[in-house]
Amino acid sequence: MTETQRNLEPAVPVIWLLGKTGAGKTSLVRALTGAGEVGNGFEPGTRGAAVHDFPPQAAAVRFLDTRGLGETGYDATPDLERAGRTAQAILAVIRLDDPVQAPVAEVLRDTNLPVLLVFTGADLVTEPGAQVRARAHVTSLIGREFPSVTMALPADGLVVGIEALLDALDSFMPRAAAILRRAEEARVFAKNRPLVLRYAAMAGASDVVPLTGLATVPAAQGAMLHALARKYDVELTPARMGLLASALGTGALVRMATGMALRQGAKLIPVFGQTLGAAAAAGTSFATTYALGRAASAWLHGLSRGAAPDSATLRSLYDQALKGAKHAAD
């Protein structure tokens, strides 16, 4: 069944956001995609069905937002029918502190689509017993069981429950879950990017003097990996260092080591080595250190959540970061 679902999921999966006005659909999409402005379809009080593509330039996941249910004078039937024909799954967004969920329950009773109940407001309803009663009340309204996650989506503060939502989504929309996981990892790396840049600059600056880079560049890279591990709350043991090296692949490591040796030799050439050779060595050490930091960040992020990315993903991140850093250093 899982393999069949993987094959049936389209290249651009469509996720239907269903819920009342103010349930937290806007906050949920911002938490999933990291988009500061998520489009007109996600402004409070949406006046009709709207679509938001993520990323906007080349859609990999499409969110379909229908107007908040239960509004006075709003006949939701046409929008609901269109959404039911278009979407592959429903995220039903329900506030824990709002017991009036009959309009949402009515839609969920009749749908044949996979449904994930997303209970928001865990930061508002903090008592565990009250949360259990709220979820049970919604289940009784629907008259059938659906998988659910509970989240806190404060305007300012720590978002809780994203990983649980992605785990649940992975069971019936694996492609969408994978895309959104990459978006989450990229947002975390953006916070750690200054640290990686700092160590990359240290590696580059230390590789100007002939032969010293053989010791200083690996030292800077090792210090960077340990600093990143602390950011992700992962203990970087020798065994895990070996796993990271294995995931990056021997090809990337051999190229890194060979390039280091050649750069040190070039710096020994009179005149040329002291000018162009030294500058090229510094730029390359900066780029390789930054690329290593980018790939290691993705690996540590996955490791901290129990699912390190595959080797192909890591090598792709390394190559992309290397290319971008070399361009910046030129």
C-alpha positions as a printed Julia matrix, in Angstrom:
330×3 Matrix{Float64}:
   0.0    0.0    0.0
   2.8    2.42   0.9
   4.58   1.78  -2.4
   1.33   2.27  -4.31
   0.76   5.6   -2.58
   4.29   6.69  -3.42
   3.67   5.91  -7.08
   0.3    7.67  -7.13
   1.48  10.91  -5.54
   1.82  13.47  -8.37
   4.96  15.45  -9.11
   3.32  18.51  -7.53
   1.22  17.16  -4.64
  -1.75  19.31  -3.59
  -2.51  19.67   0.11
  -5.93  21.02   1.02
  -5.98  23.27   4.09
  -9.4   22.96   5.67
 -10.58  24.81   8.74
 -12.43  27.72  10.24
 -11.24  31.31  10.07
  -8.51  31.85  12.64
  -7.7   28.16  13.02
  -4.04  28.78  12.2
  -3.72  27.84   8.52
  -1.56  30.9    7.79
   0.77  30.17  10.7
   0.98  26.5    9.75
   2.12  27.18   6.19
   4.64  29.76   7.4
   6.02  27.19   9.85
   6.25  24.53   7.12
   7.71  26.65   4.32
   9.45  29.48   6.14
   7.87  31.93   3.72
   7.56  35.41   5.2
   4.79  36.32   2.8
   2.8   33.27   1.85
   0.46  34.84  -0.66
  -3.04  36.23  -0.76
  -4.53  32.81  -0.15
  -3.17  32.83   3.38
  -4.13  36.28   4.58
  -6.53  36.25   7.53
 -10.1   36.27   6.31
  -9.53  34.75   2.86
 -12.59  35.59   0.74
 -12.45  32.54  -1.53
 -10.4   29.5   -2.46
  -6.79  30.31  -3.29
  -3.59  28.47  -4.22
  -0.06  28.93  -2.93
   2.88  27.24  -4.66
   6.02  26.39  -2.74
   8.56  27.42  -3.82
   6.79  30.19  -5.77
   9.16  30.07  -8.78
   8.94  26.3   -9.35
   6.18  24.58  -7.42
   7.14  21.38  -5.62
   4.19  21.42  -3.22
   0.87  23.19  -3.71
  -1.31  24.34  -0.83
  -5.01  24.81  -1.56
  -6.72  27.11   0.92
 -10.49  27.27   1.11
 -12.26  30.11   2.85
 -12.89  29.66   6.57
 -15.9   27.41   7.13
 -18.91  28.49   9.14
 -18.89  32.15   8.09
 -22.28  33.82   7.87
 -23.57  34.11   4.31
 -20.86  31.9    2.79
 -21.94  28.9    0.74
 -18.84  26.71   0.78
 -20.25  23.99  -1.48
 -18.63  25.04  -4.81
 -15.22  25.62  -3.21
 -15.37  22.32  -1.35
 -16.31  20.38  -4.47
 -13.42  21.87  -6.44
 -10.96  21.21  -3.63
 -12.13  17.62  -3.28
 -11.42  16.99  -6.97
  -7.98  18.67  -6.9
  -6.32  17.72  -3.63
  -4.54  14.48  -2.72
  -4.83  14.97   1.06
  -6.42  17.21   3.69
  -4.79  18.98   6.6
  -7.77  19.83   8.81
  -6.61  22.69  11.05
  -8.58  22.85  14.31
  -8.02  25.08  17.33
  -8.04  23.26  20.63
  -9.88  26.14  22.3
 -12.69  26.23  19.71
 -15.3   23.51  20.36
 -17.57  24.64  17.47
 -16.22  22.4   14.7
 -19.42  21.05  13.13
 -18.73  22.64   9.67
 -15.29  21.0    9.52
 -16.59  17.67  10.84
 -19.31  17.59   8.18
 -16.74  17.78   5.37
 -14.47  15.17   6.96
 -17.31  12.69   7.44
 -17.89  12.51   3.69
 -14.36  12.71   2.25
 -12.45   9.78   0.76
  -9.12  11.65   0.89
  -6.4   10.94   3.45
  -6.88  13.3    6.41
  -4.51  14.56   9.08
  -6.08  16.49  11.96
  -3.8   19.35  12.99
  -4.8   20.63  16.42
  -3.36  24.09  16.99
  -3.25  26.21  20.12
  -1.24  23.87  22.35
   0.33  27.03  23.78
  -3.17  28.3   24.67
  -4.6   25.04  26.03
  -1.67  23.76  28.04
  -3.41  21.3   30.39
  -2.97  17.77  28.93
  -6.41  16.61  30.05
  -8.08  19.56  28.35
  -6.24  18.76  25.13
  -7.37  15.13  25.28
 -10.99  16.18  25.8
 -10.83  18.66  22.9
  -9.48  16.03  20.51
 -12.04  13.47  21.66
 -14.83  16.0   21.11
 -13.76  16.54  17.49
 -13.52  12.79  16.87
 -17.04  12.34  18.19
 -18.3   15.1   15.87
 -16.68  13.47  12.85
 -17.78   9.98  13.81
 -14.57   8.34  12.61
 -10.91   8.19  13.63
  -8.2   10.15  11.81
  -4.51  10.48  12.66
  -3.71  13.72  14.45
  -0.89  15.94  15.67
  -0.96  18.73  18.23
   0.97  21.93  17.61
   1.83  25.29  19.1
   2.09  28.06  16.5
   2.69  31.27  18.44
   3.2   34.47  16.47
   6.43  34.99  18.42
   8.11  32.06  20.07
   8.91  28.4   19.62
   6.86  26.43  17.09
   6.17  22.93  18.43
   5.01  19.9   16.46
   6.47  20.38  12.97
   8.47  17.14  13.09
   5.43  15.14  14.23
   3.37  16.62  11.39
   6.03  15.74   8.79
   6.29  12.2   10.18
   2.51  11.78   9.85
   2.45  13.36   6.38
   5.21  11.02   5.24
   2.87   8.02   5.62
   0.59   9.14   2.78
   2.4   12.01   0.98
   6.09  11.07   1.14
   7.17  13.42  -1.65
   5.53  16.43  -0.04
   6.96  15.5    3.36
  10.47  15.21   1.9
  10.21  18.62   0.22
   8.98  20.28   3.39
  11.7   18.6    5.44
  14.32  20.12   3.15
  12.69  23.51   3.63
  12.89  23.08   7.4
  16.55  22.05   7.24
  17.4   25.05   5.05
  15.78  27.42   7.57
  17.85  25.93  10.39
  21.04  26.19   8.31
  20.32  29.86   7.63
  20.68  30.47  11.37
  23.98  28.57  11.49
  25.39  29.98   8.24
  27.34  32.81   9.97
  29.2   30.19  12.03
  30.13  28.23   8.89
  31.23  31.41   7.11
  33.42  32.35  10.08
  35.29  29.06  10.03
  35.52  29.11   6.23
  37.11  32.56   6.43
  39.54  31.28   9.07
  40.5   28.35   6.83
  41.01  30.62   3.85
  43.1   33.15   5.75
  45.29  30.44   7.25
  46.06  28.92   3.84
  48.03  31.87   2.47
  51.41  30.9    3.9
  53.09  27.91   2.17
  52.61  24.52   3.87
  50.81  25.9    6.94
  47.43  25.11   5.37
  48.17  21.39   5.63
  47.62  21.73   9.37
  45.48  24.85   9.8
  42.74  24.12   7.27
  41.84  20.64   8.62
  42.01  22.11  12.15
  39.55  24.86  11.22
  37.26  22.34   9.54
  37.36  20.02  12.55
  36.59  22.9   14.92
  33.69  23.92  12.67
  32.2   20.42  12.71
  32.33  20.28  16.5
  30.8   23.76  16.79
  27.98  22.73  14.44
  27.4   19.52  16.39
  26.88  21.58  19.54
  24.33  23.72  17.69
  22.37  20.59  16.76
  22.9   19.02  20.19
  24.68  16.01  18.66
  27.75  14.34  20.17
  30.32  14.17  17.38
  32.16  10.94  18.15
  34.91   9.46  15.94
  32.41   6.84  14.76
  29.98   9.54  13.66
  32.78  11.44  11.93
  33.39   8.25   9.99
  29.72   8.02   9.06
  29.77  11.6    7.78
  32.87  10.89   5.7
  31.22   7.78   4.31
  28.03   9.69   3.49
  29.96  12.41   1.65
  31.75   9.72  -0.36
  35.4    8.95  -0.93
  35.37  10.91  -4.19
  34.67  14.23  -2.48
  37.23  13.53   0.26
  39.93  12.49  -2.22
  39.32  15.63  -4.29
  39.55  17.73  -1.13
  42.83  16.12  -0.02
  44.38  16.16  -3.51
  43.41  19.79  -4.01
  44.99  20.68  -0.68
  48.3   19.04  -1.64
  48.38  20.71  -5.04
  47.67  24.12  -3.55
  50.52  23.78  -1.07
  52.88  22.83  -3.92
  51.76  25.77  -6.04
  52.52  28.22  -3.25
  56.2   27.11  -3.3
  56.67  28.38  -6.88
  58.65  31.67  -6.72
  56.66  34.87  -7.38
  53.6   33.09  -8.8
  53.1   31.01  -5.68
  53.43  34.01  -3.38
  50.73  35.97  -5.19
  48.25  34.17  -7.43
  48.97  30.76  -5.93
  48.39  31.96  -2.38
  45.2   33.79  -3.34
  43.84  30.75  -5.19
  44.67  28.51  -2.23
  42.89  30.82   0.19
  39.8   31.01  -2.01
  39.63  27.26  -2.5
  40.1   26.49   1.19
  37.32  28.96   1.98
  35.0   27.28  -0.55
  35.72  23.68   0.47
  35.29  24.49   4.16
  31.99  26.25   3.5
  30.76  23.33   1.38
  31.75  20.87   4.09
  29.85  22.96   6.64
  26.74  23.05   4.46
  26.67  19.28   3.96
  27.54  18.59   7.6
  24.72  20.87   8.77
  22.18  18.86   6.78
  23.64  15.6    8.12
  23.6   16.82  11.74
  20.08  18.18  11.35
  18.85  14.8   10.16
  20.84  12.96  12.8
  19.33  15.09  15.55
  15.88  14.04  14.31
  16.68  10.39  13.81
  16.92  10.39  10.0
  20.19  11.52   8.43
  19.92  12.42   4.7
  21.2   10.0    2.09
  24.61  10.25   0.45
  23.24  11.6   -2.82
  21.54  14.5   -1.04
  24.68  15.33   0.94
  26.92  15.22  -2.12
  24.49  17.44  -4.01
  24.46  19.98  -1.15
  28.26  19.88  -0.99
  28.67  20.41  -4.74
  26.12  23.23  -4.86
  27.68  25.01  -1.88
  31.18  24.53  -3.3
  30.16  26.04  -6.62
  28.44  28.99  -4.96
  31.33  29.66  -2.57
  33.91  29.52  -5.37
  31.85  32.01  -7.34
  31.67  34.32  -4.32
  35.41  34.02  -3.72
  36.34  34.88  -7.34
